[in-house]
Amino acid sequence: MPRSSVPPPVLHTPPLGPLLEQYAAGSVLACEPVDEGLLNRGYRLRTTRGRYFLKHHFDPETAHPAAILRQHRATQCLADLGVPVAPPLMGRDGGTVTVVAGHAYALHPWIEGRHRHGGQLTPGQCARLGALLGVVHASLERVMPTPEEPGASVKETVSPARKRLIPAQRRAREARRPPGSTGAAGDAGAVGTESADPAQTFALIDDLLDRVRHHHPAAPFDALARHRLLERRRLLERHADRRPPRGGPVGWVHGDFHPYNVLYRDDVPEVPAAILDWDRLGVRPRAEEAVRAAVIFFVRPVGALDLAKVRAYARAYRRSAGAAPAELAAAVHRVWWERLNDFWMLRWHYERGDTRADPQFPAASALVVWWTREYAAVREAFVE
Protein backbone atom coordinates (compact mmCIF):
# COMPACT_ATOMS: atom_id res chain seq x y z
CA MET A 1 0.00 0.00 0.00
CA PRO A 2 1.53 3.39 -0.93
CA ARG A 3 2.27 5.55 2.04
CA SER A 4 0.25 8.41 0.55
CA SER A 5 -2.96 6.35 0.86
CA VAL A 6 -2.62 5.94 4.62
CA PRO A 7 -4.15 8.76 6.69
CA PRO A 8 -1.91 10.39 9.28
CA PRO A 9 -2.39 9.21 12.85
CA VAL A 10 -5.11 11.04 14.76
CA LEU A 11 -3.66 13.10 17.59
CA HIS A 12 -5.21 12.29 20.94
CA THR A 13 -5.41 14.71 23.83
CA PRO A 14 -5.82 12.94 27.17
CA PRO A 15 -8.72 14.18 29.32
CA LEU A 16 -6.45 15.51 32.06
CA GLY A 17 -9.17 16.98 34.25
CA PRO A 18 -11.21 13.76 34.71
CA LEU A 19 -8.01 11.72 34.94
CA LEU A 20 -6.29 13.72 37.64
CA GLU A 21 -9.52 13.77 39.63
CA GLN A 22 -8.96 10.05 40.11
CA TYR A 23 -5.55 10.60 41.73
CA ALA A 24 -4.15 12.75 44.52
CA ALA A 25 -1.78 14.28 41.97
CA GLY A 26 -2.75 17.93 42.05
CA SER A 27 -3.65 20.16 39.10
CA VAL A 28 -1.86 19.97 35.76
CA LEU A 29 0.70 22.67 34.94
CA ALA A 30 2.20 21.17 31.78
CA CYS A 31 1.66 18.13 29.56
CA GLU A 32 4.15 17.03 26.89
CA PRO A 33 3.96 13.93 24.64
CA VAL A 34 6.79 11.43 25.02
CA ASP A 35 7.90 10.39 21.54
CA GLU A 36 9.61 7.09 22.27
CA GLY A 37 7.64 3.88 21.82
CA LEU A 38 5.85 2.18 18.97
CA LEU A 39 2.82 0.76 20.78
CA ASN A 40 1.18 2.97 23.39
CA ARG A 41 1.18 6.69 24.05
CA GLY A 42 2.85 8.53 26.89
CA TYR A 43 2.86 12.01 28.36
CA ARG A 44 5.17 13.86 30.75
CA LEU A 45 3.01 15.66 33.29
CA ARG A 46 3.98 18.45 35.66
CA THR A 47 1.39 19.20 38.31
CA THR A 48 1.11 21.14 41.53
CA ARG A 49 2.14 17.92 43.31
CA GLY A 50 5.14 16.89 41.21
CA ARG A 51 6.04 15.13 37.95
CA TYR A 52 4.37 12.04 36.53
CA PHE A 53 4.25 9.80 33.48
CA LEU A 54 0.75 9.32 32.08
CA LYS A 55 0.37 6.20 29.96
CA HIS A 56 -2.46 5.83 27.46
CA HIS A 57 -2.90 2.11 26.84
CA PHE A 58 -3.82 2.45 23.19
CA ASP A 59 -2.46 -0.56 21.31
CA PRO A 60 -5.25 -3.14 20.84
CA GLU A 61 -2.95 -6.10 21.39
CA THR A 62 -1.84 -5.00 24.86
CA ALA A 63 -4.69 -2.83 26.18
CA HIS A 64 -7.02 -5.51 27.54
CA PRO A 65 -7.84 -4.58 31.16
CA ALA A 66 -6.77 -7.99 32.49
CA ALA A 67 -3.42 -7.68 30.72
CA ILE A 68 -2.86 -4.17 32.07
CA LEU A 69 -3.68 -5.24 35.62
CA ARG A 70 -1.36 -8.22 35.29
CA GLN A 71 1.45 -5.85 34.31
CA HIS A 72 0.66 -3.60 37.25
CA ARG A 73 0.63 -6.42 39.76
CA ALA A 74 3.86 -7.84 38.36
CA THR A 75 5.72 -4.52 38.57
CA GLN A 76 4.51 -3.92 42.11
CA CYS A 77 5.72 -7.37 43.16
CA LEU A 78 9.06 -6.78 41.43
CA ALA A 79 9.43 -3.42 43.16
CA ASP A 80 8.84 -5.15 46.49
CA LEU A 81 11.77 -7.44 45.63
CA GLY A 82 14.01 -4.47 44.83
CA VAL A 83 13.89 -4.70 41.03
CA PRO A 84 14.13 -1.17 39.52
CA VAL A 85 10.65 -0.60 38.07
CA ALA A 86 8.04 2.18 38.27
CA PRO A 87 4.71 0.66 39.40
CA PRO A 88 1.56 2.69 38.70
CA LEU A 89 0.01 4.91 41.31
CA MET A 90 -3.24 3.88 42.96
CA GLY A 91 -6.33 5.94 42.22
CA ARG A 92 -8.96 7.13 44.69
CA ASP A 93 -11.02 4.01 43.93
CA GLY A 94 -8.16 1.72 44.87
CA GLY A 95 -7.43 0.70 41.29
CA THR A 96 -4.49 1.39 38.99
CA VAL A 97 -6.36 1.68 35.65
CA THR A 98 -8.66 4.61 34.88
CA VAL A 99 -11.04 4.34 31.91
CA VAL A 100 -12.31 7.63 30.50
CA ALA A 101 -14.46 7.69 27.35
CA GLY A 102 -13.45 4.13 26.57
CA HIS A 103 -9.70 4.79 26.83
CA ALA A 104 -7.51 3.18 29.50
CA TYR A 105 -4.87 5.21 31.36
CA ALA A 106 -2.40 4.67 34.17
CA LEU A 107 -0.36 7.21 36.11
CA HIS A 108 3.24 6.44 37.07
CA PRO A 109 5.89 8.36 38.98
CA TRP A 110 8.28 10.20 36.68
CA ILE A 111 11.73 8.56 36.68
CA GLU A 112 14.50 10.95 35.68
CA GLY A 113 17.10 9.39 33.41
CA ARG A 114 18.14 8.70 29.85
CA HIS A 115 18.40 5.75 27.53
CA ARG A 116 21.75 4.22 26.57
CA HIS A 117 22.55 1.86 23.73
CA GLY A 118 25.28 -0.74 24.01
CA GLY A 119 27.92 1.50 22.49
CA GLN A 120 27.56 3.82 25.48
CA LEU A 121 27.99 1.04 28.05
CA THR A 122 31.26 -0.09 29.56
CA PRO A 123 31.95 -3.85 29.80
CA GLY A 124 31.05 -3.64 33.49
CA GLN A 125 27.74 -1.97 32.69
CA CYS A 126 27.06 -4.64 30.04
CA ALA A 127 27.56 -7.32 32.68
CA ARG A 128 25.23 -5.51 35.09
CA LEU A 129 22.62 -5.28 32.34
CA GLY A 130 22.78 -9.03 31.73
CA ALA A 131 22.64 -9.73 35.45
CA LEU A 132 19.62 -7.44 35.79
CA LEU A 133 17.70 -9.29 33.08
CA GLY A 134 18.53 -12.54 34.83
CA VAL A 135 17.16 -11.09 38.07
CA VAL A 136 13.99 -10.05 36.25
CA HIS A 137 13.45 -13.58 34.93
CA ALA A 138 14.19 -15.21 38.28
CA SER A 139 12.00 -12.71 40.15
CA LEU A 140 9.08 -13.13 37.75
CA GLU A 141 9.28 -16.86 38.38
CA ARG A 142 8.80 -16.12 42.09
CA VAL A 143 5.89 -13.68 41.85
CA MET A 144 3.88 -14.83 38.82
CA PRO A 145 1.62 -17.86 38.45
CA THR A 146 2.84 -21.02 36.79
CA PRO A 147 3.03 -20.75 32.98
CA GLU A 148 0.12 -23.17 32.63
CA GLU A 149 -2.18 -20.62 34.32
CA PRO A 150 -1.02 -17.18 33.12
CA GLY A 151 -4.27 -15.48 34.15
CA ALA A 152 -4.55 -16.91 37.64
CA SER A 153 -3.05 -13.95 39.48
CA VAL A 154 -5.47 -11.39 38.08
CA LYS A 155 -8.81 -13.17 38.04
CA GLU A 156 -9.92 -11.60 41.28
CA THR A 157 -8.64 -8.09 40.45
CA VAL A 158 -10.69 -7.29 37.34
CA SER A 159 -13.86 -5.51 38.37
CA PRO A 160 -16.84 -5.41 35.97
CA ALA A 161 -16.38 -1.66 35.52
CA ARG A 162 -12.80 -2.11 34.35
CA LYS A 163 -13.74 -4.72 31.77
CA ARG A 164 -15.52 -2.09 29.69
CA LEU A 165 -12.53 -1.19 27.56
CA ILE A 166 -13.47 -0.11 24.07
CA PRO A 167 -14.67 -3.14 22.11
CA ALA A 168 -13.45 -1.32 19.01
CA GLN A 169 -9.88 -1.80 20.22
CA ARG A 170 -10.41 -5.54 20.32
CA ARG A 171 -11.98 -5.56 16.85
CA ALA A 172 -9.06 -3.51 15.55
CA ARG A 173 -6.45 -5.93 16.87
CA GLU A 174 -6.12 -8.09 13.77
CA ALA A 175 -6.67 -5.17 11.42
CA ARG A 176 -3.59 -3.40 12.81
CA ARG A 177 -1.40 -6.47 12.97
CA PRO A 178 0.09 -7.66 9.66
CA PRO A 179 -0.83 -11.29 8.81
CA GLY A 180 1.73 -13.60 10.35
CA SER A 181 3.44 -10.72 12.14
CA THR A 182 5.63 -11.57 15.11
CA GLY A 183 5.06 -8.26 16.84
CA ALA A 184 6.41 -4.79 16.96
CA ALA A 185 9.85 -5.75 18.07
CA GLY A 186 10.34 -9.09 16.41
CA ASP A 187 8.81 -10.82 19.41
CA ALA A 188 8.49 -14.60 19.31
CA GLY A 189 4.76 -14.52 19.93
CA ALA A 190 2.78 -17.08 21.89
CA VAL A 191 4.30 -19.95 23.80
CA GLY A 192 4.97 -23.07 21.76
CA THR A 193 4.68 -21.48 18.33
CA GLU A 194 6.48 -23.19 15.51
CA SER A 195 9.53 -21.52 14.06
CA ALA A 196 9.07 -19.62 10.82
CA ASP A 197 8.24 -21.71 7.77
CA PRO A 198 10.63 -20.77 4.94
CA ALA A 199 7.96 -21.51 2.31
CA GLN A 200 5.80 -18.77 3.80
CA THR A 201 8.80 -16.46 4.01
CA PHE A 202 9.55 -16.92 0.31
CA ALA A 203 5.95 -15.94 -0.48
CA LEU A 204 6.23 -12.89 1.78
CA ILE A 205 9.48 -11.83 0.09
CA ASP A 206 7.78 -12.01 -3.31
CA ASP A 207 4.87 -9.93 -2.03
CA LEU A 208 7.16 -7.30 -0.52
CA LEU A 209 9.26 -7.12 -3.68
CA ASP A 210 6.06 -6.47 -5.62
CA ARG A 211 5.11 -3.69 -3.23
CA VAL A 212 8.56 -2.13 -3.56
CA ARG A 213 8.34 -2.32 -7.35
CA HIS A 214 5.00 -0.50 -7.41
CA HIS A 215 5.84 2.09 -4.79
CA HIS A 216 6.00 5.59 -6.29
CA PRO A 217 7.80 7.85 -6.13
CA ALA A 218 10.80 5.61 -5.59
CA ALA A 219 13.05 6.55 -2.68
CA PRO A 220 16.45 5.40 -1.36
CA PHE A 221 14.62 3.27 1.22
CA ASP A 222 13.00 1.32 -1.63
CA ALA A 223 16.37 0.55 -3.20
CA LEU A 224 17.76 -0.71 0.11
CA ALA A 225 14.61 -2.76 0.76
CA ARG A 226 14.86 -4.44 -2.65
CA HIS A 227 18.56 -5.20 -2.15
CA ARG A 228 17.98 -6.73 1.28
CA LEU A 229 14.96 -8.76 0.17
CA LEU A 230 16.87 -10.34 -2.72
CA GLU A 231 19.86 -10.92 -0.46
CA ARG A 232 17.68 -12.52 2.22
CA ARG A 233 16.04 -14.82 -0.31
CA ARG A 234 19.46 -16.13 -1.33
CA LEU A 235 20.46 -16.65 2.30
CA LEU A 236 17.25 -18.48 3.08
CA GLU A 237 17.63 -20.73 0.05
CA ARG A 238 21.09 -21.65 1.32
CA HIS A 239 20.03 -22.28 4.93
CA ALA A 240 16.43 -23.50 4.63
CA ASP A 241 17.37 -26.89 6.09
CA ARG A 242 18.41 -25.31 9.42
CA ARG A 243 14.87 -24.58 10.63
CA PRO A 244 14.85 -25.08 14.43
CA PRO A 245 12.24 -26.96 16.50
CA ARG A 246 9.91 -25.32 19.02
CA GLY A 247 11.40 -23.09 21.73
CA GLY A 248 13.13 -24.12 24.91
CA PRO A 249 12.18 -23.69 28.59
CA VAL A 250 9.54 -21.01 29.05
CA GLY A 251 8.83 -18.57 31.82
CA TRP A 252 7.52 -15.07 32.40
CA VAL A 253 9.53 -12.43 30.53
CA HIS A 254 9.45 -8.66 30.09
CA GLY A 255 8.77 -9.19 26.39
CA ASP A 256 10.39 -6.02 25.03
CA PHE A 257 13.73 -5.51 26.76
CA HIS A 258 15.69 -2.96 24.71
CA PRO A 259 17.46 0.39 25.16
CA TYR A 260 14.32 2.54 25.01
CA ASN A 261 12.82 0.55 27.87
CA VAL A 262 15.78 0.94 30.25
CA LEU A 263 16.59 4.22 32.00
CA TYR A 264 19.96 5.27 33.48
CA ARG A 265 20.54 8.20 35.82
CA ASP A 266 23.55 10.41 35.14
CA ASP A 267 24.53 10.52 38.81
CA VAL A 268 24.36 6.70 39.17
CA PRO A 269 25.48 5.44 35.75
CA GLU A 270 26.47 1.94 36.73
CA VAL A 271 23.02 0.49 37.44
CA PRO A 272 19.75 1.07 35.51
CA ALA A 273 17.28 3.29 37.36
CA ALA A 274 14.16 1.69 35.90
CA ILE A 275 12.89 -0.92 33.47
CA LEU A 276 9.90 0.53 31.62
CA ASP A 277 7.02 -0.63 29.40
CA TRP A 278 5.80 -4.02 30.55
CA ASP A 279 3.12 -4.20 27.85
CA ARG A 280 4.47 -7.43 26.39
CA LEU A 281 4.82 -9.25 29.70
CA GLY A 282 4.10 -12.88 28.90
CA VAL A 283 5.22 -16.49 28.97
CA ARG A 284 7.92 -17.23 26.40
CA PRO A 285 11.34 -18.90 26.17
CA ARG A 286 13.46 -16.87 28.60
CA ALA A 287 16.83 -17.41 26.96
CA GLU A 288 15.45 -16.11 23.68
CA GLU A 289 14.55 -12.81 25.35
CA ALA A 290 18.14 -12.59 26.59
CA VAL A 291 19.48 -13.13 23.07
CA ARG A 292 17.03 -10.71 21.45
CA ALA A 293 17.89 -8.01 23.96
CA ALA A 294 21.62 -8.45 23.35
CA VAL A 295 21.37 -8.16 19.59
CA ILE A 296 19.37 -4.93 19.97
CA PHE A 297 21.64 -3.38 22.61
CA PHE A 298 24.95 -4.41 21.05
CA VAL A 299 24.40 -4.06 17.31
CA ARG A 300 26.70 -1.50 15.72
CA PRO A 301 25.48 0.88 12.99
CA VAL A 302 27.27 -1.24 10.38
CA GLY A 303 25.19 -4.27 11.37
CA ALA A 304 27.79 -6.23 13.40
CA LEU A 305 27.57 -7.20 17.06
CA ASP A 306 30.09 -6.06 19.64
CA LEU A 307 30.94 -9.61 20.72
CA ALA A 308 33.12 -8.56 23.67
CA LYS A 309 30.16 -6.76 25.21
CA VAL A 310 27.81 -9.62 24.32
CA ARG A 311 30.16 -11.99 26.12
CA ALA A 312 30.19 -9.90 29.32
CA TYR A 313 26.41 -9.52 29.22
CA ALA A 314 25.73 -13.21 28.52
CA ARG A 315 28.05 -14.51 31.24
CA ALA A 316 26.31 -12.35 33.82
CA TYR A 317 22.87 -13.33 32.55
CA ARG A 318 23.64 -17.05 32.76
CA ARG A 319 24.86 -16.72 36.35
CA SER A 320 21.94 -14.56 37.43
CA ALA A 321 19.21 -16.55 35.71
CA GLY A 322 20.75 -19.98 36.30
CA ALA A 323 20.67 -20.67 32.55
CA ALA A 324 22.85 -23.42 31.08
CA PRO A 325 25.10 -22.72 28.07
CA ALA A 326 23.11 -25.25 26.01
CA GLU A 327 19.93 -23.23 26.63
CA LEU A 328 21.62 -20.09 25.34
CA ALA A 329 23.03 -21.94 22.32
CA ALA A 330 19.57 -23.15 21.32
CA ALA A 331 18.18 -19.66 21.83
CA VAL A 332 20.88 -18.14 19.62
CA HIS A 333 19.90 -20.50 16.82
CA ARG A 334 16.19 -19.79 17.16
CA VAL A 335 16.62 -16.01 17.25
CA TRP A 336 18.99 -16.14 14.27
CA TRP A 337 16.36 -18.10 12.34
CA GLU A 338 13.66 -15.69 13.48
CA ARG A 339 15.68 -12.73 12.19
CA LEU A 340 16.41 -14.53 8.94
CA ASN A 341 12.67 -14.90 8.30
CA ASP A 342 11.43 -11.63 9.84
CA PHE A 343 10.40 -8.53 7.87
CA TRP A 344 8.29 -6.60 10.38
CA MET A 345 9.95 -3.27 9.60
CA LEU A 346 9.25 -3.61 5.88
CA ARG A 347 5.71 -4.77 6.58
CA TRP A 348 5.05 -1.70 8.70
CA HIS A 349 6.49 0.47 5.93
CA TYR A 350 4.73 -1.07 2.90
CA GLU A 351 1.59 -2.67 4.33
CA ARG A 352 0.67 -0.11 6.99
CA GLY A 353 2.37 3.01 5.73
CA ASP A 354 4.02 3.32 9.14
CA THR A 355 7.59 4.59 8.78
CA ARG A 356 8.54 4.94 12.46
CA ALA A 357 10.77 1.85 12.35
CA ASP A 358 12.55 2.88 9.13
CA PRO A 359 15.68 4.24 10.90
CA GLN A 360 16.26 0.80 12.47
CA PHE A 361 16.15 -1.05 9.16
CA PRO A 362 19.68 -0.49 7.77
CA ALA A 363 21.51 -1.92 10.81
CA ALA A 364 18.91 -4.63 11.51
CA SER A 365 18.92 -5.93 7.94
CA ALA A 366 22.72 -5.87 7.75
CA LEU A 367 22.92 -7.75 11.05
CA VAL A 368 21.18 -10.81 9.59
CA VAL A 369 23.83 -11.10 6.88
CA TRP A 370 26.71 -10.56 9.29
CA TRP A 371 25.25 -12.97 11.86
CA THR A 372 24.87 -15.71 9.27
CA ARG A 373 28.50 -15.32 8.25
CA GLU A 374 29.74 -15.15 11.86
CA TYR A 375 27.29 -17.69 13.27
CA ALA A 376 29.89 -19.72 15.21
CA ALA A 377 31.48 -16.64 16.79
CA VAL A 378 28.10 -15.28 17.90
CA ARG A 379 27.12 -18.62 19.43
CA GLU A 380 30.45 -18.82 21.26
CA ALA A 381 30.01 -15.31 22.71
CA PHE A 382 26.72 -16.34 24.33
CA VAL A 383 27.86 -19.70 25.73
CA GLU A 384 31.53 -19.54 26.70
C-alpha positions in Angstrom: 0.0 0.0 0.0 1.5 3.4 -0.9 2.3 5.5 2.0 0.2 8.4 0.6 -3.0 6.4 0.9 -2.6 5.9 4.6 -4.2 8.8 6.7 -1.9 10.4 9.3 -2.4 9.2 12.9 -5.1 11.0 14.8 -3.7 13.1 17.6 -5.2 12.3 20.9 -5.4 14.7 23.8 -5.8 12.9 27.2 -8.7 14.2 29.3 -6.4 15.5 32.1 -9.2 17.0 34.2 -11.2 13.8 34.7 -8.0 11.7 34.9 -6.3 13.7 37.6 -9.5 13.8 39.6 -9.0 10.1 40.1 -5.6 10.6 41.7 -4.2 12.7 44.5 -1.8 14.3 42.0 -2.7 17.9 42.1 -3.6 20.2 39.1 -1.9 20.0 35.8 0.7 22.7 34.9 2.2 21.2 31.8 1.7 18.1 29.6 4.2 17.0 26.9 4.0 13.9 24.6 6.8 11.4 25.0 7.9 10.4 21.5 9.6 7.1 22.3 7.6 3.9 21.8 5.8 2.2 19.0 2.8 0.8 20.8 1.2 3.0 23.4 1.2 6.7 24.0 2.9 8.5 26.9 2.9 12.0 28.4 5.2 13.9 30.7 3.0 15.7 33.3 4.0 18.4 35.7 1.4 19.2 38.3 1.1 21.1 41.5 2.1 17.9 43.3 5.1 16.9 41.2 6.0 15.1 37.9 4.4 12.0 36.5 4.2 9.8 33.5 0.7 9.3 32.1 0.4 6.2 30.0 -2.5 5.8 27.5 -2.9 2.1 26.8 -3.8 2.5 23.2 -2.5 -0.6 21.3 -5.3 -3.1 20.8 -2.9 -6.1 21.4 -1.8 -5.0 24.9 -4.7 -2.8 26.2 -7.0 -5.5 27.5 -7.8 -4.6 31.2 -6.8 -8.0 32.5 -3.4 -7.7 30.7 -2.9 -4.2 32.1 -3.7 -5.2 35.6 -1.4 -8.2 35.3 1.4 -5.8 34.3 0.7 -3.6 37.3 0.6 -6.4 39.8 3.9 -7.8 38.4 5.7 -4.5 38.6 4.5 -3.9 42.1 5.7 -7.4 43.2 9.1 -6.8 41.4 9.4 -3.4 43.2 8.8 -5.2 46.5 11.8 -7.4 45.6 14.0 -4.5 44.8 13.9 -4.7 41.0 14.1 -1.2 39.5 10.6 -0.6 38.1 8.0 2.2 38.3 4.7 0.7 39.4 1.6 2.7 38.7 0.0 4.9 41.3 -3.2 3.9 43.0 -6.3 5.9 42.2 -9.0 7.1 44.7 -11.0 4.0 43.9 -8.2 1.7 44.9 -7.4 0.7 41.3 -4.5 1.4 39.0 -6.4 1.7 35.7 -8.7 4.6 34.9 -11.0 4.3 31.9 -12.3 7.6 30.5 -14.5 7.7 27.3 -13.4 4.1 26.6 -9.7 4.8 26.8 -7.5 3.2 29.5 -4.9 5.2 31.4 -2.4 4.7 34.2 -0.4 7.2 36.1 3.2 6.4 37.1 5.9 8.4 39.0 8.3 10.2 36.7 11.7 8.6 36.7 14.5 11.0 35.7 17.1 9.4 33.4 18.1 8.7 29.9 18.4 5.7 27.5 21.7 4.2 26.6 22.5 1.9 23.7 25.3 -0.7 24.0 27.9 1.5 22.5 27.6 3.8 25.5 28.0 1.0 28.1 31.3 -0.1 29.6 32.0 -3.8 29.8 31.0 -3.6 33.5 27.7 -2.0 32.7 27.1 -4.6 30.0 27.6 -7.3 32.7 25.2 -5.5 35.1 22.6 -5.3 32.3 22.8 -9.0 31.7 22.6 -9.7 35.5 19.6 -7.4 35.8 17.7 -9.3 33.1 18.5 -12.5 34.8 17.2 -11.1 38.1 14.0 -10.1 36.2 13.4 -13.6 34.9 14.2 -15.2 38.3 12.0 -12.7 40.1 9.1 -13.1 37.8 9.3 -16.9 38.4 8.8 -16.1 42.1 5.9 -13.7 41.9 3.9 -14.8 38.8 1.6 -17.9 38.4 2.8 -21.0 36.8 3.0 -20.7 33.0 0.1 -23.2 32.6 -2.2 -20.6 34.3 -1.0 -17.2 33.1 -4.3 -15.5 34.2 -4.5 -16.9 37.6 -3.0 -14.0 39.5 -5.5 -11.4 38.1 -8.8 -13.2 38.0 -9.9 -11.6 41.3 -8.6 -8.1 40.4 -10.7 -7.3 37.3 -13.9 -5.5 38.4 -16.8 -5.4 36.0 -16.4 -1.7 35.5 -12.8 -2.1 34.4 -13.7 -4.7 31.8 -15.5 -2.1 29.7 -12.5 -1.2 27.6 -13.5 -0.1 24.1 -14.7 -3.1 22.1 -13.4 -1.3 19.0 -9.9 -1.8 20.2 -10.4 -5.5 20.3 -12.0 -5.6 16.9 -9.1 -3.5 15.6 -6.4 -5.9 16.9 -6.1 -8.1 13.8 -6.7 -5.2 11.4 -3.6 -3.4 12.8 -1.4 -6.5 13.0 0.1 -7.7 9.7 -0.8 -11.3 8.8 1.7 -13.6 10.3 3.4 -10.7 12.1 5.6 -11.6 15.1 5.1 -8.3 16.8 6.4 -4.8 17.0 9.8 -5.7 18.1 10.3 -9.1 16.4 8.8 -10.8 19.4 8.5 -14.6 19.3 4.8 -14.5 19.9 2.8 -17.1 21.9 4.3 -20.0 23.8 5.0 -23.1 21.8 4.7 -21.5 18.3 6.5 -23.2 15.5 9.5 -21.5 14.1 9.1 -19.6 10.8 8.2 -21.7 7.8 10.6 -20.8 4.9 8.0 -21.5 2.3 5.8 -18.8 3.8 8.8 -16.5 4.0 9.6 -16.9 0.3 5.9 -15.9 -0.5 6.2 -12.9 1.8 9.5 -11.8 0.1 7.8 -12.0 -3.3 4.9 -9.9 -2.0 7.2 -7.3 -0.5 9.3 -7.1 -3.7 6.1 -6.5 -5.6 5.1 -3.7 -3.2 8.6 -2.1 -3.6 8.3 -2.3 -7.4 5.0 -0.5 -7.4 5.8 2.1 -4.8 6.0 5.6 -6.3 7.8 7.9 -6.1 10.8 5.6 -5.6 13.0 6.5 -2.7 16.5 5.4 -1.4 14.6 3.3 1.2 13.0 1.3 -1.6 16.4 0.5 -3.2 17.8 -0.7 0.1 14.6 -2.8 0.8 14.9 -4.4 -2.6 18.6 -5.2 -2.1 18.0 -6.7 1.3 15.0 -8.8 0.2 16.9 -10.3 -2.7 19.9 -10.9 -0.5 17.7 -12.5 2.2 16.0 -14.8 -0.3 19.5 -16.1 -1.3 20.5 -16.6 2.3 17.3 -18.5 3.1 17.6 -20.7 0.1 21.1 -21.6 1.3 20.0 -22.3 4.9 16.4 -23.5 4.6 17.4 -26.9 6.1 18.4 -25.3 9.4 14.9 -24.6 10.6 14.8 -25.1 14.4 12.2 -27.0 16.5 9.9 -25.3 19.0 11.4 -23.1 21.7 13.1 -24.1 24.9 12.2 -23.7 28.6 9.5 -21.0 29.0 8.8 -18.6 31.8 7.5 -15.1 32.4 9.5 -12.4 30.5 9.5 -8.7 30.1 8.8 -9.2 26.4 10.4 -6.0 25.0 13.7 -5.5 26.8 15.7 -3.0 24.7 17.5 0.4 25.2 14.3 2.5 25.0 12.8 0.5 27.9 15.8 0.9 30.3 16.6 4.2 32.0 20.0 5.3 33.5 20.5 8.2 35.8 23.5 10.4 35.1 24.5 10.5 38.8 24.4 6.7 39.2 25.5 5.4 35.7 26.5 1.9 36.7 23.0 0.5 37.4 19.8 1.1 35.5 17.3 3.3 37.4 14.2 1.7 35.9 12.9 -0.9 33.5 9.9 0.5 31.6 7.0 -0.6 29.4 5.8 -4.0 30.6 3.1 -4.2 27.9 4.5 -7.4 26.4 4.8 -9.2 29.7 4.1 -12.9 28.9 5.2 -16.5 29.0 7.9 -17.2 26.4 11.3 -18.9 26.2 13.5 -16.9 28.6 16.8 -17.4 27.0 15.4 -16.1 23.7 14.6 -12.8 25.3 18.1 -12.6 26.6 19.5 -13.1 23.1 17.0 -10.7 21.4 17.9 -8.0 24.0 21.6 -8.4 23.4 21.4 -8.2 19.6 19.4 -4.9 20.0 21.6 -3.4 22.6 25.0 -4.4 21.0 24.4 -4.1 17.3 26.7 -1.5 15.7 25.5 0.9 13.0 27.3 -1.2 10.4 25.2 -4.3 11.4 27.8 -6.2 13.4 27.6 -7.2 17.1 30.1 -6.1 19.6 30.9 -9.6 20.7 33.1 -8.6 23.7 30.2 -6.8 25.2 27.8 -9.6 24.3 30.2 -12.0 26.1 30.2 -9.9 29.3 26.4 -9.5 29.2 25.7 -13.2 28.5 28.0 -14.5 31.2 26.3 -12.3 33.8 22.9 -13.3 32.5 23.6 -17.0 32.8 24.9 -16.7 36.3 21.9 -14.6 37.4 19.2 -16.6 35.7 20.8 -20.0 36.3 20.7 -20.7 32.5 22.9 -23.4 31.1 25.1 -22.7 28.1 23.1 -25.3 26.0 19.9 -23.2 26.6 21.6 -20.1 25.3 23.0 -21.9 22.3 19.6 -23.2 21.3 18.2 -19.7 21.8 20.9 -18.1 19.6 19.9 -20.5 16.8 16.2 -19.8 17.2 16.6 -16.0 17.3 19.0 -16.1 14.3 16.4 -18.1 12.3 13.7 -15.7 13.5 15.7 -12.7 12.2 16.4 -14.5 8.9 12.7 -14.9 8.3 11.4 -11.6 9.8 10.4 -8.5 7.9 8.3 -6.6 10.4 10.0 -3.3 9.6 9.3 -3.6 5.9 5.7 -4.8 6.6 5.1 -1.7 8.7 6.5 0.5 5.9 4.7 -1.1 2.9 1.6 -2.7 4.3 0.7 -0.1 7.0 2.4 3.0 5.7 4.0 3.3 9.1 7.6 4.6 8.8 8.5 4.9 12.5 10.8 1.9 12.4 12.6 2.9 9.1 15.7 4.2 10.9 16.3 0.8 12.5 16.1 -1.1 9.2 19.7 -0.5 7.8 21.5 -1.9 10.8 18.9 -4.6 11.5 18.9 -5.9 7.9 22.7 -5.9 7.8 22.9 -7.8 11.1 21.2 -10.8 9.6 23.8 -11.1 6.9 26.7 -10.6 9.3 25.3 -13.0 11.9 24.9 -15.7 9.3 28.5 -15.3 8.2 29.7 -15.2 11.9 27.3 -17.7 13.3 29.9 -19.7 15.2 31.5 -16.6 16.8 28.1 -15.3 17.9 27.1 -18.6 19.4 30.5 -18.8 21.3 30.0 -15.3 22.7 26.7 -16.3 24.3 27.9 -19.7 25.7 31.5 -19.5 26.7 
